[in-house]
Structure formats: C-alpha cells, structure tokens
Amino acid sequence: MIKEVLVVEGKMDVVAIDKAVEADCIITEGFNLKKQALKNIEQAYKKRGIIIMTDPDSAGERIRSYLTKHAFVPVEDATDNDDIGIEQAKPEAIRKALAKVRTMDWEPTNNFSSTDLIVNDLSGAPAAVQRRAKLGAKLGLGFANAKTFLKRLNHYGVTREEFAAAVAALDEEEQA
C-alpha cells in the first residue's frame, strides 16, 4: 500500500492504478478541480501526503502546476489506441513512475541553465525532443519542452551527479 494518496484525473485512471498498486486515489475530474476535490486533496496532503499522477498532456500539466509531489508516466507508456492518459498505461509503467516520484521545491535551485541543455543536445539539436523525452523518463521528470524541462531540473531536486549519470546512460544507449 502506497502511503500517499494519488491524485488522478478520472475514474479509468483509478482502474489502471488498481491493476498496478494498492493505493487510495482522489479524482479531480480533469482540470475543473471542484471545491470538494481541493478539500480532499488538502486533507490528504496534511494527513498522508499526495502524489500527482495526471495525464502527460496539457490539462494534466495545468493540474500539476498547483500541486507538489509528482509521478510522471512517459507519453509512450501512456498511449494506446491513439489515446493518451494514465488509464492507457500498463501496470509496470505506473509502478515505474511511482518509483521515481519527485517533490517540487517551492524555492528552486539554479543548478542547471539553458547551457546544460544545449551542451547535452537537449535543446537546439535535431534530436533534442527525443533526448529530453528519454532523459525525462530516466530522471522521473516526464516529457517537456526545453523551458519546462529546465524548470523541472531546478524544481525537482535533480543533482548534478544524477543528471550526468542519466546523460551518460542516454549517450551509451544511443551509441549501442
């Protein structure tokens, strides 16, 4: 049983999560975030903590912007039959995302800059989008454009060592 309460967008997300792990869930019903859902999230946050597990799309990102602890399922693991969402994710993808939960720091570091993205072909390079997606999956940051990826590096406690190891592993995979 996961200690924290998972915050998801819909009923089918709960069905997918139940196949993967034992956890309590709060449903936001999309970006609407009704008053009762916000109250439930606040109570869960105070009592047990919460983990945000929204869809890897624009609505999911808007919900994430309000909350603090995040589990990211990569887009390719949350897509099936031309539909994207947590409900499309296989149990293993959900467990993998929950194993890499990130907590957002309200006072971000400035450990990373746009230079780090450029030097590591994560911005401005032909394959930058794919590299960010792969690195985001390795670091538990999810897929994002360069600006958001940089923000996540600095907000979610990624260390220089962790970043360097993940980039090295990515480079090694690409050369194989």
C-alpha positions in Angstrom: 0.0 0.0 0.0 1.4 3.4 -1.0 1.4 5.8 2.0 0.5 8.9 0.0 -2.8 9.4 -1.8 -2.6 9.5 -5.6 -4.3 12.4 -7.3 -5.6 11.4 -10.8 -7.9 12.9 -13.4 -10.6 10.3 -13.9 -12.3 7.0 -12.8 -10.4 5.0 -15.5 -7.1 6.2 -14.1 -8.1 4.6 -10.8 -8.9 1.3 -12.6 -5.4 1.4 -14.2 -3.7 2.2 -10.9 -5.6 -0.6 -9.1 -4.1 -3.0 -11.6 -0.6 -1.8 -10.7 -0.5 -1.0 -7.0 -2.6 -0.7 -3.9 -3.3 3.0 -3.3 -6.0 5.4 -2.4 -6.9 7.9 -5.1 -8.6 11.3 -5.4 -10.2 12.1 -8.8 -10.0 15.7 -10.0 -12.4 15.1 -12.9 -10.0 16.9 -15.2 -8.8 20.5 -14.8 -12.1 21.5 -13.2 -10.7 20.9 -9.6 -14.0 21.4 -7.8 -14.0 22.7 -4.3 -14.6 19.3 -2.8 -11.7 17.8 -4.7 -9.5 20.6 -3.5 -10.6 20.0 0.1 -10.0 16.3 -0.2 -6.5 16.9 -1.7 -5.7 19.4 1.1 -6.8 16.9 3.8 -4.9 14.0 2.2 -1.8 16.3 1.9 -1.9 17.1 5.6 -2.6 13.6 6.8 -0.6 11.3 4.4 0.9 13.3 1.6 -0.1 13.3 -2.0 1.4 12.2 -5.3 0.2 13.8 -8.5 -0.3 11.3 -11.3 -2.0 13.2 -14.1 -2.1 12.5 -17.8 1.0 13.6 -19.8 -1.0 16.3 -21.7 -1.7 20.0 -21.3 -4.6 19.5 -18.9 -2.5 17.2 -16.7 0.3 19.8 -16.7 -2.0 22.6 -15.6 -3.2 20.4 -12.7 0.4 19.6 -11.7 1.2 23.3 -11.6 -1.0 23.6 -8.4 0.4 20.7 -6.5 3.8 19.4 -5.2 4.7 15.7 -5.4 4.7 14.2 -8.9 4.9 10.9 -10.7 5.4 11.1 -14.4 4.4 8.3 -16.8 6.2 8.9 -20.2 4.0 9.7 -23.1 4.9 6.5 -25.0 3.9 4.4 -21.9 0.6 6.3 -21.5 -0.6 6.0 -25.1 -2.8 3.3 -26.6 -5.3 3.3 -29.5 -4.5 6.9 -30.3 -5.5 8.0 -26.8 -3.2 9.3 -24.1 -3.7 9.1 -20.3 -2.9 7.2 -17.2 -5.7 4.8 -17.9 -3.8 3.7 -21.1 -0.6 2.9 -19.0 0.3 -0.7 -18.2 0.7 -1.6 -14.5 4.5 -1.8 -14.9 4.7 1.8 -16.3 2.6 3.1 -13.3 4.9 1.2 -10.8 8.0 2.6 -12.6 6.6 6.2 -12.4 5.8 5.8 -8.7 9.3 4.5 -8.0 10.6 7.9 -9.4 8.4 10.3 -7.5 9.7 13.9 -7.5 8.8 16.6 -5.0 8.6 20.1 -6.2 10.7 22.6 -4.2 9.0 26.0 -3.9 12.4 27.6 -3.8 14.2 26.2 -6.8 17.9 25.8 -7.2 19.8 27.3 -10.1 22.0 24.2 -10.6 21.1 24.0 -14.3 20.9 26.5 -17.1 20.0 26.5 -20.7 23.7 25.9 -21.4 23.4 22.5 -19.8 20.6 21.7 -22.2 22.4 22.9 -25.3 25.7 21.2 -24.4 23.9 17.9 -23.9 21.9 18.1 -27.1 18.6 18.6 -25.1 17.9 21.9 -26.8 18.7 23.2 -30.2 19.8 19.9 -31.6 18.0 17.8 -34.2 17.2 15.0 -31.8 16.7 17.3 -28.7 13.0 16.5 -28.4 13.6 12.7 -28.3 16.6 13.1 -26.0 14.6 15.2 -23.5 11.8 12.6 -23.6 14.3 9.8 -22.8 16.1 11.7 -20.2 12.9 12.8 -18.6 11.9 9.2 -18.3 15.2 8.3 -16.7 15.1 11.1 -14.2 11.3 10.8 -13.4 10.6 14.3 -14.8 8.3 13.3 -17.7 8.3 14.9 -21.2 8.5 18.7 -21.6 9.7 21.4 -23.9 13.2 22.8 -23.1 12.0 25.7 -20.9 9.8 23.4 -18.8 12.4 20.7 -18.7 14.9 23.2 -17.3 12.4 24.4 -14.7 11.8 20.7 -13.6 15.5 20.1 -13.3 15.8 23.1 -10.9 12.5 22.5 -9.1 12.5 18.7 -8.5 15.8 18.3 -6.7 17.8 16.7 -9.6 21.5 16.7 -8.6 24.4 17.3 -11.0 25.6 13.7 -10.4 22.2 12.3 -11.2 21.9 14.4 -14.3 25.4 13.5 -15.5 24.8 9.7 -14.9 21.5 9.8 -16.8 23.0 11.7 -19.7 25.9 9.3 -19.8 23.5 6.3 -19.8 21.4 8.0 -22.6 24.6 8.6 -24.7 25.6 5.0 -24.2 22.2 3.7 -25.3 22.2 5.9 -28.4 25.7 4.6 -29.4 24.7 1.0 -29.0 
